[in-house]
Amino acid sequence: MSRVHFLGKVPYPTFIKVLQVSRVHVYLTYPFVLSWSMLEAMAAGCLVVGSRTAPVEEVIRDGENGLLVDFFKPGEIAERVIAPLLDPEAFRTVRENARQTIVDHYDLKQVCLPEQLRLLGQVVGKR
């Protein structure tokens, strides 16, 4: 039996452990920015069901590294969440691809920090 747990505020290490054992991470945002929580969920190997909005679509490719839903269609959201709860093994590759997406494109030491330093170097070099 699957259960939904509302934990409230938890320490960061607990948050990561919860993500690692979760079957689905529902990430609904409209139309604002992408938050780190979705990226962290993907990095932890969660299956993310996210709203089909521009910021989320920058990262998630439907059926490949996550599942996208229409923010305004609760029935569709429910269907996309229930499927992996009933058959989590069917979504193993999607979860693995989610983690790999983050490693390949958002790793702090290998990708993000070097790019930030490169951009800062360009700005300083233009003075």
Stockholm file with secondary structure:
# STOCKHOLM 1.0

chainA/1-127         MSRVHFLGKVPYPTFIKVLQVSRVHVYLTYPFVLSWSMLEAMAAGCLVVGSRTAPVEEVIRDGENGLLVDFFKPGEIAERVIAPLLDPEAFRTVRENARQTIVDHYDLKQVCLPEQLRLLGQVVGKR
#=GR chainA/1-127 SS CCCCCCCCSCCHHHHHHHHHHCSCEEECCCSSCCCHHHHHHHHTTCCEEEECSHHHHTTCCBTTTBEEECTTCHHHHHHHHHHHHHCGGGGHHHHHHHHHHHHHHHCIIIIIHHHHHHHHHHHHHTC
#=GC SS_cons         CCCCCCCCSCCHHHHHHHHHHCSCEEECCCSSCCCHHHHHHHHTTCCEEEECSHHHHTTCCBTTTBEEECTTCHHHHHHHHHHHHHCGGGGHHHHHHHHHHHHHHHCIIIIIHHHHHHHHHHHHHTC
//
